[in-house]
Amino acid sequence: MISKIHSCFLIVIVVMAASLSRAQDVLVVANPGVQIKEITSAELRDIFTGVRSTFRDHSRAVPVLLKGGPVHEVFLRNHVSETPDSFRALWRKAAFTGQGIPPREFSSEAALLDYVAETPGAIGYVSRLDEKSTVRIIPVQKKAH
């Protein structure tokens, strides 16, 4: 009887954890000077993996990341199609071979937002904004244009 209760309890925890990770909102934010009105997941993936260094209007893109956590994991999974480990490995290889420098990382959303607000071309992600924030939310389109 105890093993059945234990199994049911584990199933409930797994289902709750999965639904919480799906429910985690991720807002893509950019410096107020960024002119694009929206971005595709493909464009985000290319910018955050170093394939491209500009937005579609050819202005400079400066990607920034959170060091870890649920928002970071959801962003990578939904928009970069990478796990945190594979993303880190991708950038380690690029840095080792001289093909790129990893995006700057921040330990808090507040620090990331401050940097994005002050840095021309900066783009990042957070779970929420407060009313004092000066960054722009950039809607993400799932299909490429």
Chimera marker file (.cmm) of the C-alpha trace (Angstrom):
<marker_set name="trace">
<marker id="1" x="0.000" y="0.000" z="0.000" r="1" g="1" b="0" radius="0.5"/>
<marker id="2" x="2.801" y="2.428" z="0.888" r="1" g="1" b="0" radius="0.5"/>
<marker id="3" x="4.578" y="1.831" z="-2.434" r="1" g="1" b="0" radius="0.5"/>
<marker id="4" x="1.348" y="2.661" z="-4.345" r="1" g="1" b="0" radius="0.5"/>
<marker id="5" x="0.956" y="5.884" z="-2.369" r="1" g="1" b="0" radius="0.5"/>
<marker id="6" x="4.630" y="6.669" z="-2.918" r="1" g="1" b="0" radius="0.5"/>
<marker id="7" x="4.286" y="6.038" z="-6.683" r="1" g="1" b="0" radius="0.5"/>
<marker id="8" x="1.174" y="8.216" z="-6.924" r="1" g="1" b="0" radius="0.5"/>
<marker id="9" x="2.915" y="10.973" z="-4.994" r="1" g="1" b="0" radius="0.5"/>
<marker id="10" x="5.906" y="10.875" z="-7.352" r="1" g="1" b="0" radius="0.5"/>
<marker id="11" x="3.653" y="11.018" z="-10.407" r="1" g="1" b="0" radius="0.5"/>
<marker id="12" x="1.853" y="14.067" z="-9.008" r="1" g="1" b="0" radius="0.5"/>
<marker id="13" x="5.171" y="15.814" z="-8.328" r="1" g="1" b="0" radius="0.5"/>
<marker id="14" x="6.469" y="15.089" z="-11.844" r="1" g="1" b="0" radius="0.5"/>
<marker id="15" x="3.256" y="16.348" z="-13.469" r="1" g="1" b="0" radius="0.5"/>
<marker id="16" x="3.268" y="19.494" z="-11.329" r="1" g="1" b="0" radius="0.5"/>
<marker id="17" x="6.923" y="20.208" z="-12.113" r="1" g="1" b="0" radius="0.5"/>
<marker id="18" x="6.311" y="19.751" z="-15.843" r="1" g="1" b="0" radius="0.5"/>
<marker id="19" x="3.311" y="22.063" z="-15.816" r="1" g="1" b="0" radius="0.5"/>
<marker id="20" x="5.192" y="24.700" z="-13.803" r="1" g="1" b="0" radius="0.5"/>
<marker id="21" x="8.084" y="24.712" z="-16.263" r="1" g="1" b="0" radius="0.5"/>
<marker id="22" x="5.648" y="25.082" z="-19.164" r="1" g="1" b="0" radius="0.5"/>
<marker id="23" x="3.804" y="27.840" z="-17.342" r="1" g="1" b="0" radius="0.5"/>
<marker id="24" x="6.991" y="29.873" z="-16.792" r="1" g="1" b="0" radius="0.5"/>
<marker id="25" x="6.602" y="33.041" z="-18.812" r="1" g="1" b="0" radius="0.5"/>
<marker id="26" x="9.598" y="34.384" z="-20.648" r="1" g="1" b="0" radius="0.5"/>
<marker id="27" x="9.569" y="37.915" z="-22.005" r="1" g="1" b="0" radius="0.5"/>
<marker id="28" x="12.121" y="38.833" z="-24.647" r="1" g="1" b="0" radius="0.5"/>
<marker id="29" x="13.304" y="42.354" z="-23.913" r="1" g="1" b="0" radius="0.5"/>
<marker id="30" x="15.494" y="44.778" z="-25.821" r="1" g="1" b="0" radius="0.5"/>
<marker id="31" x="17.117" y="48.151" z="-25.427" r="1" g="1" b="0" radius="0.5"/>
<marker id="32" x="14.640" y="50.964" z="-26.209" r="1" g="1" b="0" radius="0.5"/>
<marker id="33" x="16.709" y="51.904" z="-29.268" r="1" g="1" b="0" radius="0.5"/>
<marker id="34" x="16.194" y="48.524" z="-30.958" r="1" g="1" b="0" radius="0.5"/>
<marker id="35" x="13.921" y="49.245" z="-33.916" r="1" g="1" b="0" radius="0.5"/>
<marker id="36" x="12.513" y="45.815" z="-34.730" r="1" g="1" b="0" radius="0.5"/>
<marker id="37" x="8.860" y="45.329" z="-33.739" r="1" g="1" b="0" radius="0.5"/>
<marker id="38" x="9.017" y="41.518" z="-33.415" r="1" g="1" b="0" radius="0.5"/>
<marker id="39" x="11.485" y="38.661" z="-33.751" r="1" g="1" b="0" radius="0.5"/>
<marker id="40" x="11.183" y="35.019" z="-34.739" r="1" g="1" b="0" radius="0.5"/>
<marker id="41" x="12.423" y="32.086" z="-32.699" r="1" g="1" b="0" radius="0.5"/>
<marker id="42" x="14.803" y="31.307" z="-35.581" r="1" g="1" b="0" radius="0.5"/>
<marker id="43" x="16.278" y="34.820" z="-35.386" r="1" g="1" b="0" radius="0.5"/>
<marker id="44" x="16.629" y="34.514" z="-31.604" r="1" g="1" b="0" radius="0.5"/>
<marker id="45" x="18.363" y="31.163" z="-31.985" r="1" g="1" b="0" radius="0.5"/>
<marker id="46" x="20.793" y="32.617" z="-34.543" r="1" g="1" b="0" radius="0.5"/>
<marker id="47" x="21.563" y="35.664" z="-32.388" r="1" g="1" b="0" radius="0.5"/>
<marker id="48" x="22.004" y="33.711" z="-29.145" r="1" g="1" b="0" radius="0.5"/>
<marker id="49" x="24.141" y="30.980" z="-30.764" r="1" g="1" b="0" radius="0.5"/>
<marker id="50" x="26.399" y="33.465" z="-32.555" r="1" g="1" b="0" radius="0.5"/>
<marker id="51" x="25.270" y="32.597" z="-36.092" r="1" g="1" b="0" radius="0.5"/>
<marker id="52" x="24.331" y="36.233" z="-36.631" r="1" g="1" b="0" radius="0.5"/>
<marker id="53" x="25.275" y="39.441" z="-34.850" r="1" g="1" b="0" radius="0.5"/>
<marker id="54" x="22.579" y="41.738" z="-36.249" r="1" g="1" b="0" radius="0.5"/>
<marker id="55" x="18.822" y="42.082" z="-36.204" r="1" g="1" b="0" radius="0.5"/>
<marker id="56" x="16.880" y="41.815" z="-39.487" r="1" g="1" b="0" radius="0.5"/>
<marker id="57" x="17.229" y="45.593" z="-39.952" r="1" g="1" b="0" radius="0.5"/>
<marker id="58" x="21.034" y="45.049" z="-39.883" r="1" g="1" b="0" radius="0.5"/>
<marker id="59" x="21.491" y="46.897" z="-36.581" r="1" g="1" b="0" radius="0.5"/>
<marker id="60" x="23.872" y="45.330" z="-34.050" r="1" g="1" b="0" radius="0.5"/>
<marker id="61" x="22.422" y="42.691" z="-31.691" r="1" g="1" b="0" radius="0.5"/>
<marker id="62" x="23.998" y="42.194" z="-28.260" r="1" g="1" b="0" radius="0.5"/>
<marker id="63" x="22.558" y="39.048" z="-26.653" r="1" g="1" b="0" radius="0.5"/>
<marker id="64" x="22.668" y="38.685" z="-22.872" r="1" g="1" b="0" radius="0.5"/>
<marker id="65" x="21.731" y="35.742" z="-20.664" r="1" g="1" b="0" radius="0.5"/>
<marker id="66" x="20.766" y="34.784" z="-17.171" r="1" g="1" b="0" radius="0.5"/>
<marker id="67" x="23.349" y="32.467" z="-15.569" r="1" g="1" b="0" radius="0.5"/>
<marker id="68" x="20.746" y="29.801" z="-14.930" r="1" g="1" b="0" radius="0.5"/>
<marker id="69" x="17.378" y="29.019" z="-13.427" r="1" g="1" b="0" radius="0.5"/>
<marker id="70" x="13.912" y="28.197" z="-14.758" r="1" g="1" b="0" radius="0.5"/>
<marker id="71" x="13.585" y="31.307" z="-16.965" r="1" g="1" b="0" radius="0.5"/>
<marker id="72" x="16.960" y="30.570" z="-18.580" r="1" g="1" b="0" radius="0.5"/>
<marker id="73" x="16.012" y="26.932" z="-19.189" r="1" g="1" b="0" radius="0.5"/>
<marker id="74" x="12.614" y="27.801" z="-20.684" r="1" g="1" b="0" radius="0.5"/>
<marker id="75" x="14.172" y="30.449" z="-22.943" r="1" g="1" b="0" radius="0.5"/>
<marker id="76" x="16.808" y="28.017" z="-24.228" r="1" g="1" b="0" radius="0.5"/>
<marker id="77" x="14.304" y="25.218" z="-24.745" r="1" g="1" b="0" radius="0.5"/>
<marker id="78" x="11.626" y="27.357" z="-26.437" r="1" g="1" b="0" radius="0.5"/>
<marker id="79" x="13.712" y="29.758" z="-28.496" r="1" g="1" b="0" radius="0.5"/>
<marker id="80" x="17.208" y="28.327" z="-28.914" r="1" g="1" b="0" radius="0.5"/>
<marker id="81" x="16.360" y="24.602" z="-29.021" r="1" g="1" b="0" radius="0.5"/>
<marker id="82" x="19.181" y="23.810" z="-26.616" r="1" g="1" b="0" radius="0.5"/>
<marker id="83" x="19.565" y="22.481" z="-23.096" r="1" g="1" b="0" radius="0.5"/>
<marker id="84" x="21.696" y="24.579" z="-20.737" r="1" g="1" b="0" radius="0.5"/>
<marker id="85" x="24.512" y="22.000" z="-20.994" r="1" g="1" b="0" radius="0.5"/>
<marker id="86" x="24.478" y="21.815" z="-24.807" r="1" g="1" b="0" radius="0.5"/>
<marker id="87" x="24.275" y="25.619" z="-25.029" r="1" g="1" b="0" radius="0.5"/>
<marker id="88" x="27.291" y="25.982" z="-22.719" r="1" g="1" b="0" radius="0.5"/>
<marker id="89" x="29.190" y="23.368" z="-24.763" r="1" g="1" b="0" radius="0.5"/>
<marker id="90" x="28.373" y="25.182" z="-28.007" r="1" g="1" b="0" radius="0.5"/>
<marker id="91" x="29.868" y="28.421" z="-26.661" r="1" g="1" b="0" radius="0.5"/>
<marker id="92" x="32.878" y="26.688" z="-25.064" r="1" g="1" b="0" radius="0.5"/>
<marker id="93" x="33.732" y="25.212" z="-28.455" r="1" g="1" b="0" radius="0.5"/>
<marker id="94" x="33.253" y="28.567" z="-30.206" r="1" g="1" b="0" radius="0.5"/>
<marker id="95" x="35.471" y="30.343" z="-27.669" r="1" g="1" b="0" radius="0.5"/>
<marker id="96" x="38.141" y="27.603" z="-27.776" r="1" g="1" b="0" radius="0.5"/>
<marker id="97" x="38.309" y="27.683" z="-31.588" r="1" g="1" b="0" radius="0.5"/>
<marker id="98" x="38.269" y="31.489" z="-31.747" r="1" g="1" b="0" radius="0.5"/>
<marker id="99" x="34.894" y="31.562" z="-33.499" r="1" g="1" b="0" radius="0.5"/>
<marker id="100" x="33.044" y="33.648" z="-30.936" r="1" g="1" b="0" radius="0.5"/>
<marker id="101" x="32.697" y="35.056" z="-27.463" r="1" g="1" b="0" radius="0.5"/>
<marker id="102" x="29.789" y="33.830" z="-25.335" r="1" g="1" b="0" radius="0.5"/>
<marker id="103" x="27.031" y="36.304" z="-24.469" r="1" g="1" b="0" radius="0.5"/>
<marker id="104" x="27.431" y="38.148" z="-21.195" r="1" g="1" b="0" radius="0.5"/>
<marker id="105" x="25.658" y="36.435" z="-18.275" r="1" g="1" b="0" radius="0.5"/>
<marker id="106" x="23.865" y="37.974" z="-15.301" r="1" g="1" b="0" radius="0.5"/>
<marker id="107" x="22.990" y="36.412" z="-11.974" r="1" g="1" b="0" radius="0.5"/>
<marker id="108" x="19.750" y="38.378" z="-11.599" r="1" g="1" b="0" radius="0.5"/>
<marker id="109" x="16.957" y="39.631" z="-13.814" r="1" g="1" b="0" radius="0.5"/>
<marker id="110" x="17.400" y="43.129" z="-12.352" r="1" g="1" b="0" radius="0.5"/>
<marker id="111" x="21.061" y="43.258" z="-13.419" r="1" g="1" b="0" radius="0.5"/>
<marker id="112" x="20.171" y="41.932" z="-16.886" r="1" g="1" b="0" radius="0.5"/>
<marker id="113" x="17.425" y="44.548" z="-17.261" r="1" g="1" b="0" radius="0.5"/>
<marker id="114" x="19.776" y="47.364" z="-16.205" r="1" g="1" b="0" radius="0.5"/>
<marker id="115" x="22.350" y="46.252" z="-18.779" r="1" g="1" b="0" radius="0.5"/>
<marker id="116" x="19.750" y="45.896" z="-21.565" r="1" g="1" b="0" radius="0.5"/>
<marker id="117" x="18.323" y="49.343" z="-20.765" r="1" g="1" b="0" radius="0.5"/>
<marker id="118" x="21.779" y="50.958" z="-20.977" r="1" g="1" b="0" radius="0.5"/>
<marker id="119" x="23.358" y="49.014" z="-23.866" r="1" g="1" b="0" radius="0.5"/>
<marker id="120" x="22.481" y="49.815" z="-27.485" r="1" g="1" b="0" radius="0.5"/>
<marker id="121" x="21.362" y="46.684" z="-29.337" r="1" g="1" b="0" radius="0.5"/>
<marker id="122" x="21.065" y="44.569" z="-26.182" r="1" g="1" b="0" radius="0.5"/>
<marker id="123" x="18.495" y="41.778" z="-26.145" r="1" g="1" b="0" radius="0.5"/>
<marker id="124" x="17.709" y="39.360" z="-23.332" r="1" g="1" b="0" radius="0.5"/>
<marker id="125" x="14.852" y="37.726" z="-21.459" r="1" g="1" b="0" radius="0.5"/>
<marker id="126" x="13.158" y="37.901" z="-18.070" r="1" g="1" b="0" radius="0.5"/>
<marker id="127" x="10.119" y="36.466" z="-16.319" r="1" g="1" b="0" radius="0.5"/>
<marker id="128" x="8.430" y="39.820" z="-15.705" r="1" g="1" b="0" radius="0.5"/>
<marker id="129" x="8.850" y="43.588" z="-15.848" r="1" g="1" b="0" radius="0.5"/>
<marker id="130" x="7.955" y="46.238" z="-13.338" r="1" g="1" b="0" radius="0.5"/>
<marker id="131" x="6.376" y="49.553" z="-14.275" r="1" g="1" b="0" radius="0.5"/>
<marker id="132" x="9.718" y="51.394" z="-13.914" r="1" g="1" b="0" radius="0.5"/>
<marker id="133" x="11.493" y="49.337" z="-16.571" r="1" g="1" b="0" radius="0.5"/>
<marker id="134" x="12.652" y="51.212" z="-19.656" r="1" g="1" b="0" radius="0.5"/>
<marker id="135" x="13.310" y="48.181" z="-21.870" r="1" g="1" b="0" radius="0.5"/>
<marker id="136" x="10.998" y="47.153" z="-24.711" r="1" g="1" b="0" radius="0.5"/>
<marker id="137" x="9.206" y="43.819" z="-24.888" r="1" g="1" b="0" radius="0.5"/>
<marker id="138" x="9.811" y="42.208" z="-28.283" r="1" g="1" b="0" radius="0.5"/>
<marker id="139" x="7.061" y="39.738" z="-29.281" r="1" g="1" b="0" radius="0.5"/>
<marker id="140" x="8.363" y="36.396" z="-30.547" r="1" g="1" b="0" radius="0.5"/>
<marker id="141" x="6.789" y="34.959" z="-33.675" r="1" g="1" b="0" radius="0.5"/>
<marker id="142" x="7.084" y="31.189" z="-34.048" r="1" g="1" b="0" radius="0.5"/>
<marker id="143" x="7.252" y="31.251" z="-37.851" r="1" g="1" b="0" radius="0.5"/>
<marker id="144" x="9.995" y="32.879" z="-39.868" r="1" g="1" b="0" radius="0.5"/>
<marker id="145" x="9.084" y="35.782" z="-42.151" r="1" g="1" b="0" radius="0.5"/>
<link id1="1" id2="2" r="1" g="1" b="0" radius="0.2"/>
<link id1="2" id2="3" r="1" g="1" b="0" radius="0.2"/>
<link id1="3" id2="4" r="1" g="1" b="0" radius="0.2"/>
<link id1="4" id2="5" r="1" g="1" b="0" radius="0.2"/>
<link id1="5" id2="6" r="1" g="1" b="0" radius="0.2"/>
<link id1="6" id2="7" r="1" g="1" b="0" radius="0.2"/>
<link id1="7" id2="8" r="1" g="1" b="0" radius="0.2"/>
<link id1="8" id2="9" r="1" g="1" b="0" radius="0.2"/>
<link id1="9" id2="10" r="1" g="1" b="0" radius="0.2"/>
<link id1="10" id2="11" r="1" g="1" b="0" radius="0.2"/>
<link id1="11" id2="12" r="1" g="1" b="0" radius="0.2"/>
<link id1="12" id2="13" r="1" g="1" b="0" radius="0.2"/>
<link id1="13" id2="14" r="1" g="1" b="0" radius="0.2"/>
<link id1="14" id2="15" r="1" g="1" b="0" radius="0.2"/>
<link id1="15" id2="16" r="1" g="1" b="0" radius="0.2"/>
<link id1="16" id2="17" r="1" g="1" b="0" radius="0.2"/>
<link id1="17" id2="18" r="1" g="1" b="0" radius="0.2"/>
<link id1="18" id2="19" r="1" g="1" b="0" radius="0.2"/>
<link id1="19" id2="20" r="1" g="1" b="0" radius="0.2"/>
<link id1="20" id2="21" r="1" g="1" b="0" radius="0.2"/>
<link id1="21" id2="22" r="1" g="1" b="0" radius="0.2"/>
<link id1="22" id2="23" r="1" g="1" b="0" radius="0.2"/>
<link id1="23" id2="24" r="1" g="1" b="0" radius="0.2"/>
<link id1="24" id2="25" r="1" g="1" b="0" radius="0.2"/>
<link id1="25" id2="26" r="1" g="1" b="0" radius="0.2"/>
<link id1="26" id2="27" r="1" g="1" b="0" radius="0.2"/>
<link id1="27" id2="28" r="1" g="1" b="0" radius="0.2"/>
<link id1="28" id2="29" r="1" g="1" b="0" radius="0.2"/>
<link id1="29" id2="30" r="1" g="1" b="0" radius="0.2"/>
<link id1="30" id2="31" r="1" g="1" b="0" radius="0.2"/>
<link id1="31" id2="32" r="1" g="1" b="0" radius="0.2"/>
<link id1="32" id2="33" r="1" g="1" b="0" radius="0.2"/>
<link id1="33" id2="34" r="1" g="1" b="0" radius="0.2"/>
<link id1="34" id2="35" r="1" g="1" b="0" radius="0.2"/>
<link id1="35" id2="36" r="1" g="1" b="0" radius="0.2"/>
<link id1="36" id2="37" r="1" g="1" b="0" radius="0.2"/>
<link id1="37" id2="38" r="1" g="1" b="0" radius="0.2"/>
<link id1="38" id2="39" r="1" g="1" b="0" radius="0.2"/>
<link id1="39" id2="40" r="1" g="1" b="0" radius="0.2"/>
<link id1="40" id2="41" r="1" g="1" b="0" radius="0.2"/>
<link id1="41" id2="42" r="1" g="1" b="0" radius="0.2"/>
<link id1="42" id2="43" r="1" g="1" b="0" radius="0.2"/>
<link id1="43" id2="44" r="1" g="1" b="0" radius="0.2"/>
<link id1="44" id2="45" r="1" g="1" b="0" radius="0.2"/>
<link id1="45" id2="46" r="1" g="1" b="0" radius="0.2"/>
<link id1="46" id2="47" r="1" g="1" b="0" radius="0.2"/>
<link id1="47" id2="48" r="1" g="1" b="0" radius="0.2"/>
<link id1="48" id2="49" r="1" g="1" b="0" radius="0.2"/>
<link id1="49" id2="50" r="1" g="1" b="0" radius="0.2"/>
<link id1="50" id2="51" r="1" g="1" b="0" radius="0.2"/>
<link id1="51" id2="52" r="1" g="1" b="0" radius="0.2"/>
<link id1="52" id2="53" r="1" g="1" b="0" radius="0.2"/>
<link id1="53" id2="54" r="1" g="1" b="0" radius="0.2"/>
<link id1="54" id2="55" r="1" g="1" b="0" radius="0.2"/>
<link id1="55" id2="56" r="1" g="1" b="0" radius="0.2"/>
<link id1="56" id2="57" r="1" g="1" b="0" radius="0.2"/>
<link id1="57" id2="58" r="1" g="1" b="0" radius="0.2"/>
<link id1="58" id2="59" r="1" g="1" b="0" radius="0.2"/>
<link id1="59" id2="60" r="1" g="1" b="0" radius="0.2"/>
<link id1="60" id2="61" r="1" g="1" b="0" radius="0.2"/>
<link id1="61" id2="62" r="1" g="1" b="0" radius="0.2"/>
<link id1="62" id2="63" r="1" g="1" b="0" radius="0.2"/>
<link id1="63" id2="64" r="1" g="1" b="0" radius="0.2"/>
<link id1="64" id2="65" r="1" g="1" b="0" radius="0.2"/>
<link id1="65" id2="66" r="1" g="1" b="0" radius="0.2"/>
<link id1="66" id2="67" r="1" g="1" b="0" radius="0.2"/>
<link id1="67" id2="68" r="1" g="1" b="0" radius="0.2"/>
<link id1="68" id2="69" r="1" g="1" b="0" radius="0.2"/>
<link id1="69" id2="70" r="1" g="1" b="0" radius="0.2"/>
<link id1="70" id2="71" r="1" g="1" b="0" radius="0.2"/>
<link id1="71" id2="72" r="1" g="1" b="0" radius="0.2"/>
<link id1="72" id2="73" r="1" g="1" b="0" radius="0.2"/>
<link id1="73" id2="74" r="1" g="1" b="0" radius="0.2"/>
<link id1="74" id2="75" r="1" g="1" b="0" radius="0.2"/>
<link id1="75" id2="76" r="1" g="1" b="0" radius="0.2"/>
<link id1="76" id2="77" r="1" g="1" b="0" radius="0.2"/>
<link id1="77" id2="78" r="1" g="1" b="0" radius="0.2"/>
<link id1="78" id2="79" r="1" g="1" b="0" radius="0.2"/>
<link id1="79" id2="80" r="1" g="1" b="0" radius="0.2"/>
<link id1="80" id2="81" r="1" g="1" b="0" radius="0.2"/>
<link id1="81" id2="82" r="1" g="1" b="0" radius="0.2"/>
<link id1="82" id2="83" r="1" g="1" b="0" radius="0.2"/>
<link id1="83" id2="84" r="1" g="1" b="0" radius="0.2"/>
<link id1="84" id2="85" r="1" g="1" b="0" radius="0.2"/>
<link id1="85" id2="86" r="1" g="1" b="0" radius="0.2"/>
<link id1="86" id2="87" r="1" g="1" b="0" radius="0.2"/>
<link id1="87" id2="88" r="1" g="1" b="0" radius="0.2"/>
<link id1="88" id2="89" r="1" g="1" b="0" radius="0.2"/>
<link id1="89" id2="90" r="1" g="1" b="0" radius="0.2"/>
<link id1="90" id2="91" r="1" g="1" b="0" radius="0.2"/>
<link id1="91" id2="92" r="1" g="1" b="0" radius="0.2"/>
<link id1="92" id2="93" r="1" g="1" b="0" radius="0.2"/>
<link id1="93" id2="94" r="1" g="1" b="0" radius="0.2"/>
<link id1="94" id2="95" r="1" g="1" b="0" radius="0.2"/>
<link id1="95" id2="96" r="1" g="1" b="0" radius="0.2"/>
<link id1="96" id2="97" r="1" g="1" b="0" radius="0.2"/>
<link id1="97" id2="98" r="1" g="1" b="0" radius="0.2"/>
<link id1="98" id2="99" r="1" g="1" b="0" radius="0.2"/>
<link id1="99" id2="100" r="1" g="1" b="0" radius="0.2"/>
<link id1="100" id2="101" r="1" g="1" b="0" radius="0.2"/>
<link id1="101" id2="102" r="1" g="1" b="0" radius="0.2"/>
<link id1="102" id2="103" r="1" g="1" b="0" radius="0.2"/>
<link id1="103" id2="104" r="1" g="1" b="0" radius="0.2"/>
<link id1="104" id2="105" r="1" g="1" b="0" radius="0.2"/>
<link id1="105" id2="106" r="1" g="1" b="0" radius="0.2"/>
<link id1="106" id2="107" r="1" g="1" b="0" radius="0.2"/>
<link id1="107" id2="108" r="1" g="1" b="0" radius="0.2"/>
<link id1="108" id2="109" r="1" g="1" b="0" radius="0.2"/>
<link id1="109" id2="110" r="1" g="1" b="0" radius="0.2"/>
<link id1="110" id2="111" r="1" g="1" b="0" radius="0.2"/>
<link id1="111" id2="112" r="1" g="1" b="0" radius="0.2"/>
<link id1="112" id2="113" r="1" g="1" b="0" radius="0.2"/>
<link id1="113" id2="114" r="1" g="1" b="0" radius="0.2"/>
<link id1="114" id2="115" r="1" g="1" b="0" radius="0.2"/>
<link id1="115" id2="116" r="1" g="1" b="0" radius="0.2"/>
<link id1="116" id2="117" r="1" g="1" b="0" radius="0.2"/>
<link id1="117" id2="118" r="1" g="1" b="0" radius="0.2"/>
<link id1="118" id2="119" r="1" g="1" b="0" radius="0.2"/>
<link id1="119" id2="120" r="1" g="1" b="0" radius="0.2"/>
<link id1="120" id2="121" r="1" g="1" b="0" radius="0.2"/>
<link id1="121" id2="122" r="1" g="1" b="0" radius="0.2"/>
<link id1="122" id2="123" r="1" g="1" b="0" radius="0.2"/>
<link id1="123" id2="124" r="1" g="1" b="0" radius="0.2"/>
<link id1="124" id2="125" r="1" g="1" b="0" radius="0.2"/>
<link id1="125" id2="126" r="1" g="1" b="0" radius="0.2"/>
<link id1="126" id2="127" r="1" g="1" b="0" radius="0.2"/>
<link id1="127" id2="128" r="1" g="1" b="0" radius="0.2"/>
<link id1="128" id2="129" r="1" g="1" b="0" radius="0.2"/>
<link id1="129" id2="130" r="1" g="1" b="0" radius="0.2"/>
<link id1="130" id2="131" r="1" g="1" b="0" radius="0.2"/>
<link id1="131" id2="132" r="1" g="1" b="0" radius="0.2"/>
<link id1="132" id2="133" r="1" g="1" b="0" radius="0.2"/>
<link id1="133" id2="134" r="1" g="1" b="0" radius="0.2"/>
<link id1="134" id2="135" r="1" g="1" b="0" radius="0.2"/>
<link id1="135" id2="136" r="1" g="1" b="0" radius="0.2"/>
<link id1="136" id2="137" r="1" g="1" b="0" radius="0.2"/>
<link id1="137" id2="138" r="1" g="1" b="0" radius="0.2"/>
<link id1="138" id2="139" r="1" g="1" b="0" radius="0.2"/>
<link id1="139" id2="140" r="1" g="1" b="0" radius="0.2"/>
<link id1="140" id2="141" r="1" g="1" b="0" radius="0.2"/>
<link id1="141" id2="142" r="1" g="1" b="0" radius="0.2"/>
<link id1="142" id2="143" r="1" g="1" b="0" radius="0.2"/>
<link id1="143" id2="144" r="1" g="1" b="0" radius="0.2"/>
<link id1="144" id2="145" r="1" g="1" b="0" radius="0.2"/>
</marker_set>
